[in-house]
Every structure is written in structure tokens, then in C-alpha cells.
């Protein structure tokens, strides 16, 4: 990281239990499910494949970004559908 002059921000940096065996380790300690985290526009979630039962990482679009984009699209649609001279 020093090569590219990058730094970790302490208020945003923490270790979380995530990965293939995270759910098992958390269950042994009596805790709930592995945490999710947001990175590069996606929320990353530990999960299992329904057909095989094997570990998978699910990636969903970050909800706040999706909501903001949909709001913007609705606003643009209203602008374009209400132009004078159009029917």
C-alpha cells in the first residue's frame, strides 16, 4: 500500500468474520449470521447454493445507490413526459 501511497482509514477499517466457514464458527460462539460488507458498489453476503449446499458469495447492488438511481430516473421521466408541445 505504501508503494501507491494508500492509507487505511481507522474509522472505516475493521475485521469481520466472512467466508466458507464463518457461519459455523459464529454458531459455535452463539452468534448469528456472518456480516455483510459493501465494496465496489455491491453488498457482499455469505450464502449457500440451494442445489448443492456449497458456499457462495452473493453480490447485490447497494440498496442506497439503487434507490437514488431509480429516483433520478423517475424525475427524468417526469421531465421528458411533460415537455410543452408533446402529447
N, C-alpha and C positions, 0 to 999 in steps of 0.2 A: 504494500500500500504506500510505503514511503517513496517508491520509485515514481508513482503517479501523483504524489503529494496529496493523498487522500487521508482523511481522518474519520474515526468513528465518533458519532455524537452520543455521549453518555445517556442523554435523556431518551434517545431512540434505540439504544442498543441493549439487548438482554438475551439470555439463553432460554430456549423453550424446548420442551420435550416433543419431538416430532420424528416421524419415521415409521418403519415397518413394525417395530416392537414397542412403540410409545404407548399404545393403548394398554398392552399387557403390563408394562412397568407401572403405569399410573393406577391401574386396577389393583395391583398388589399393595400400593400405598393408600388405597381407598379414595383416590381422586377420580374425577370424571373423565372426560374425553381429552385428547390432545388439543392444544390450542391451534388456532389458525393464524396466519400472518399474511399481510399484504406486501406484494413485491411486484414491480414492473406492471402495474395495472390489473393484477389478478389477486384474488384471495386464494391461498393455498390451503387445502383441507386434507387431512389423513382420512382414508376410507378403504373399503374393501370392494372388490369386483363381485357383483351379485352372482354371477355364474360360477366363478371358480373359488371365490373366497380369498383370493390373494390380495396383497396390499396394493393400493393405488393412491396417487396424489391427485385429488380433484382440483381443478382450477376454475374459478368463477370470476367473471368481471366484477371489479369492486363496485358494490352497490351504490355508493355515493356518486361515483363517476357516471354510472349508467343513468341514474335519476337526473343528474344535471344535464346530460346529453339529450335525454328524452324531453326534458323541459325546454331546452333550447330548440329542438326540432318542432315541438308544438307551437312555440312562439313564432318561428319562421313560417310554419304552415299558415298560421292566422294572418301574418303579414301578407303573404302571397295570395291568399284566397280573398282578401278584402281590398285589393287594388282597384282604384277607380277605372272604369272603362271595361271591366271584365264582368262576365255573367256568372 
